[in-house]
Amino acid sequence: MRFFITGAGGQLGHDVMNEVNQRGHEAVGSGSKPAYSGVQDGSAVCFLPYVQLDIRDRDAVMKTIAAVRPDAVIHCAAWTAVDAAEEPENREVVQAVNALGTRYVAEACKALDCKMIYISTDYVFPGGGSSPWQPDEGGYAPLNVYGQSKLAGERAVEELLEKFFIVRTAWVFGRSGGNFVKTMLRLGKTHEELRVVNDQIGTPTYTRDLARLLVDMSLTEQYGRYHATNEGGYISWYDFACEIFRQAGMDVRVQPVSTAAYGLSKAARPFNSRLDKSKLQEKGFAPLPDWRDALSRYRKEIETEG
């Protein structure tokens, strides 16, 4: 099977490329940079075919994907700087990448009649209450520009395609790029105490585990919307930070604070990022492992970075 993967240099794209290669499939990665710009860890992704592609350029998207003729496109490319997306000067480009860029990728998939997997987010929901969000229940009301742009991408995919998977995830951490785990480990080296919010609830997602699921999905015709994070229950960012430092053996005091008291974010965040993942098993997909186990494996993966 031949795959085309956008955002190959990002956290998820890096692991998707490796997962595809390890299973013996063909993979072509793309990104906005002239050459692969993700982590240089000696893995196969660093040596696999790569093409520069600005997904805001419709003609380039159509021509590039048509030339590869993939059986499936896994669309990982996105603007993910949530706070920066709120800046007036960035809003147009956020929409161009996450909404229009996704539409162009979907148009290319439609022209080839190939499958498309679109990575979306818990931020498409308003984030109130305490009940887990269902993948097919609707109720979308993004609180910020990033969430609005990702929802627009979802709608473009659903409008144009029949062979699609929309996979919403949350609290992602992986090898290539920055994330909460890396930030906590870095700050823990220079701070005896850290303040972390305890009123935003969700579940972390390790990109290696998510990449496995995405490739599993692409080999089926179980199309539709899904939610995917690691298992292990719903926690706060405070809980996550405490476990990071416990596993790392770092003596850092973590002080729980409310989002309002923390007060540093430009973008509104959902308080309820609980995603119901039961549809995965209903459709025959293996759930992702416990997030604590995922964190342990991830720490071993990055420990050589210092």
N, C-alpha and C positions, 0 to 999 in steps of 0.2 A: 504494500500500500504506500502511496506517495502523499506526504504531508507538506503543507506550506504553513509556516508559523510566523506570525507577526510579533514584533516586540521580543525578538530572540535574545536581546541583551539584558532584559529585565529579570526580576526574580523568578517569575513563573515561566517565562519563555525559555530561559536557560535550562530549567529542569525538564520542560516539555521536549525540547530538542534532544536532550540526553536520553529521556525515556523512549522516545521514538526510535532513536538509533540503537539503543540496547535491545530492543525487540526485533531488530533486523529490518525495519522499514526504511524507506527513503525519506529524507527530510531536507527541506530548504528553508533557511531562516531569513528574516528580514528585519531591518531597523532603519532609523533615520540617519544613522552615521554611515560614512563611506565604508567602514570595515566593522566587524563584530567588536562591540565595545563593552561586553559584559565581563564578568570575572574570568580571569585567565588562570584557571585551576588545572589545566592539563586534561580536562575531560573532552569527550568527543565533540561537544558543541563548538569548541574553539577551532575545529578543523573541518566542520561540515560546510556544505555550500551555503553561501550567504549573499544576499543582494541588498543594496540600499533601496529603500522605498519610503517615500513620504506619503502616508495614507490620506493626506489632505488633497492629493493630486489624483483626481478620478482617472484620468487617462493613464497615468503611470500604474495605478492599482490594477486597472483592467488588463493592460498589456503584460505586466509582470506576472500576475497570477495565471493569465491565459498561457503564457510561455512555459510555466512550470506544469500546468495541467494536473493539479493535485486531485486526489480522491477526497481529501478533507482539508479544510483550513481551520487552524486553531488560532483564534484572534486574541492574542494577549496584549497587543499594543494599546496603550491608553495614557491619557494625562491623569496622573494619580496624586499630584500635589494638591491636596484638598484645600488647604488654607490659601495657597497661592491662586487657586482657581477663583477665589472671591474678589481678587483685585480687578478693577474695571478694565485695565489694559490687557488682562489675560482671558477674559471671558469669551471673546470671539474665538481665540485659538483653542480653548477647551472644548467648545462646541464643534469646531472644525475637526478636531482629533476624535473625540469620543462619540459624537453623533454623526456628522457627515462622513468621517473616515470609516466608521462602521458600516454606514449605508453603502459606501463604495465597495467595501469588501464583500458585502452581501450581494451587490449587483454582479460582481465578478463570479461569485459562487453560483448565482442563478444562471449566468450565461454558460457555465460549465456543467450545471446540474450536479454539483458536488456538495458534500456535507459542510456545515459550518458550525463551529463551537465558539460561542461568544461568552467571554468572561465578564460577568456583571458583579453587582455589589449589594450588600445589605442596605446601602444608602438610598436605594430606590424607595424604601419604606419611610413613613414619618417617624418611627421609633418611639411611639408611645405605648403605654400598657405594659403587660408582662407576659402575654401569650406569645409563643413562637410564631413567626410569620410562615405561612404556607406558600409553596412555590406558585400555586395557581389561584390564590384567593383574590388577587388584585389589591385594592387599597393603597395604591402607590401615591406618595405625596412627599417627594424628596425635600429635605430641609436646606440643601445647599446646591451651589452651581454644579459641583462634581456629580452629585446624585442625579440632578436634572439631566445632565448630559449623558450619563450612562443609561438612564431610562429611555431617553430619545434613541439611543443605540439599540436597546432592546426592541423598541417598537419598529424600527427600520428592519431589523432581522425578521420579526414576525410578519411584517407586511409583505416582504419580498420572497420569503423562503418557506418551503415545507420541510426540507431536510435540515433542521437546525436543533441545536442544543443551547439553551441559555442557562449558564451555570453561575449562580450568585454565591459569592464567598465573602469572607470577612477576616480581618486581623491577620493578614498574610505575612509570613516571614520565610525568607529563603537566602541562598548563598549570594546571589548577584544583586547588589544594591543595599540600601539602608532599610531598617525596620525597627520595631519596638525592642526586640530582643537585643540587637546590636547596640541600640542606644542605651538601654539599661546597663549592659555589661561595660560599656565605655564610661558612662557616668559613675558607675559603681566603683571605678578605680580612683576617682578623685573626690567623691562625696560620701560622707558618713551617713547622710540622711537625704531621702528624696520624697517629694510629694507626688502621689499618683492618684488619678480619679478612681472613685469606687462606685459611681452611680451609672456608668455605662456598662451594659451587660451583653456578653456575646461569647464566642468561642474562637480560639486561634486556629490558623490553618498553615500547615507546613507545605511549601510548594512541591516538595518531592512527592508527598502523598497525593496532593491534588493533581499533579502531572500524571501519575499512574491512573487515576480515575478518568481523566480527560481522554487519555489514549484508549482505555477500556470502552468508554462511551463511543468513541469514533469508529470502533469496530462493530457497532450495532446499529440498529435502526429504531432505537427507543427514544425517539425525538421528543422534545418538549423542554419545559422549564424545570430546573433542579436547584436545590440548595446543597452546598458542600462545604463543610468545615471538618476539622478533626472532631472525634468523639471526646467524651469525658465530662460532659455537662456544661452548663453556662456559668461564666465567671465574670469578674470585673477586671479592668486593667490593673487595679491594685493587687488582686489575687494573682494575676499573671506575673507581675513584677516580683512578688514575694517568692513564687516558685522558681523564677529565673535565678534569683540570688541564692535560694536554698540549694538548688542543684549545682550552682557554681561555687558554693562554699564561701560566699562573700558576705562579710559582716556589714550589711547596709540596713539601716532602719528605714522602713517604708511607711510614710504617713498617709493614711487615706484621706482624701479631700473630695468635696463635691465638684462637679464641673463648674458651677458658678464661682466657687472659691478659687479654683485653679485659674480660670479667667484669661488664658493666654491664646485661645484659638479664635481665629477670624471666622471660620466656618462653623455653623451649628452642627453638632453631632447627635445622632440618635441615641437615646438612653436605652432603648430596647433593640438590640441587634441579635436577638435569639432567632435562629433560623431552623425550621423544622426540616430534618433531613430524611425522614422516613420513606420518602418516595424513592430514594436510591435503592434501598433493599426491595421495595415493592417491584421495581423494574429489573432486579437481578444484579445490581451493582454492589460490590463489597464496600462497607463503610470505611472511612478513614480511621486509622488507629487513634488511641487516646492522645490528647494534646500533650500530656506530660511525657509520654514516651517519645512523641515527635520532638519535643523540646530537647530531650536528652540526646537523641540522634543528631539533631541540628547542632547542638553545642560541640559535639565531637567533630562534626563536619567543618566548623569554622574555627576550631581551637588553634589551628596552625596560623591563623591570621594575626594572632597576638592581641 
